[in-house]
Amino acid sequence: MPRDAFFDPDETFSSEYGDLPEGEYPIVLDLWDYKKTKAGNGHYLELQFLIIEHLMMNRKHWERLNLDNPNETAVNIAREHLNKLLKAFDWKEKIQDDEALFEAMRKLQGKRLNMVIHHRKGEPQVKDYKPYSAPSTGDDIPF
């Protein structure tokens, strides 16, 4: 169908890409980066996950872990999240510095695991990570 314009202020869209429903999703760690915070007083680990083998296949989910931040609570939350992630990958080595973290992320990039999503205040959040298991074709699909 030909398009009259790239933008029409009267045009409306219904997005098929709403929030992820609560449930468990098979994923891969697709990309990662260690970035400086906007305030310039710390760093965060940005993780991009790609859903695989599921009705939501090819959808992405991002997490940002404030591993270097003046806010101690933010750091503790980030470390807890990273701990769950690495345990789901069955990671056994201690990570004590940036270089060891980068090496771990390089080794884990492209690896599969499962991500458990729940909603908090209407927003999808990762509740847990689990070792990878393929989704069944039964009634446990989160719809």
ABEGO torsion letter per residue (X at the ends): XBBABABBAABBBBBABBBBBBEBBBBBBABBBBBBBAAGAEBBBBBBBBBBGBAABGBBBBBBBBABBABAAAAAAAAAAAAAAAAAAGBABBBABAAAAAAAAAAABGBBBBBBBBBBGGBBBBABBBBBBBBBABAABBX
